[in-house]
């Protein structure tokens, strides 16, 4: 009887730890706050990567590389999120580009290959 209780306790701990990791990955903030900037920097660049969502013909998963430090074990940290931390789904890569343009980013270059889309965007930053 003690063996069953010990195994049940271990399983419960594993479930709680797994759930905690899952919740923490969902509540990650937009990575813009961790972007590296330098004193004399006048422009900030990002790489936008869009891939069609699995099992969806009309939605795209869009990730943005702001130059932030990579953190091992945090999945989907680079996805674009709204003010509440919810991941924003886009109808197309151009939908994401238009969204970022509304945030002050300007398209510099874009490339597609199959269902993959990559763009480089920039925006002016102030040094004050």
N, C-alpha and C positions, 0 to 999 in steps of 0.2 A: 504494500500500500504506500509506503514512503517513496518508493521509486516513481510511482505514478505522480505523486504530488511534486516531487523534485522536477520531473520532466515537464509537468504542466506549468510550473513556475518559470522554467527556462523558456518555454514557448511563449508565455505571456510577456516576458522581458524582451524577447526578440521581436514580437509584434509591436510592442510599444516603441522600441528603438526604430524599427522600420517606419512606423507611422510618423514619428518625430522627424526623421530625415525627409520623408515625403512632404510634410507640411512646411518644413524650412525651405525646401526647394521651390515650393509654390509661392512663398511670400517674399522672394528676392526682389529688391527694388531695381528700377531701371539702372543699367550700368553706367549712365552718364556721370554719376557722382564720383566714380572711381577712375575716370579717364585721367591720364597723365597729361599735364600741361607744363610748359617751360616758361620761364620769365619773359624771354623775348619773343615768344610765339604770338603770331598775329592771326593765324588760321588753324582750325582744327579739322582733321580729316577722319572719315569713318569708311569702313567697308561694309556694305549691305549685301547679305546673302539671302536669297529667297529660294525655297524648295516647295513644290506642291505637297500639300498635307496628305498623309497616308489615308486612304479611304475617303478622300474628298476631291471632287473634280473642280470645285469652285473656290476653295480656300487655300491660302499659302502661308507657310511658316517663314517668318522673316527674322533673321538674326543680324545684329549690328555689332561690329568690332570697333570700339571706341579707343582701342589701345590700352584697355584696362588690364590689370594683372590677372592672369588665369588662376582660377581656384579649382583644384582637383576635387572631384566628387560633387560639384554643384552642376546639375544638369539643367540645360535650357536657361542659363543665366543671361545670355545675350539676346533673348527674345524681347521684342518691343512690348512695353507694358504701359497701361494707363496710370492715372494718379492713384488708383486703389491697389495697384500691383497686379491686376488681371492682364493676362496675355492678350494682345490685340491680334485678331485674325484679319487678314487682308484678302480682298477679292482677286488681286493680281499683284505682281511686283510693282507695276506702275502706281497702283493704289498706295503701296508703302512709300514709294518715292514722293508722291504727292503729299502724304502725311508728313514725311520728314521735311519736305520743302516748307510746309506750313510752320514747322518748328525752326526755320531759319537756315536749313541745309540746302546747298545748291549742287545739282548733279554735275560731275566732272567727266565720268566715263561709265559705260555699261557694256556688259557682255552676256550673251546667253549661250547655253549649251544644253540641248535637250530640255529637261524640266528644271535646270539650274539657272539662276540669274545672279549676277554679281555686279555691283555698282560701287563706285567711289564717289563720295559726296564731301563737301567742305562747307564751313561757315566761318565768318569773321568772329574773332574773340577780342575782347578788350583786355588790356594788361593792368587795369586799375583794380 
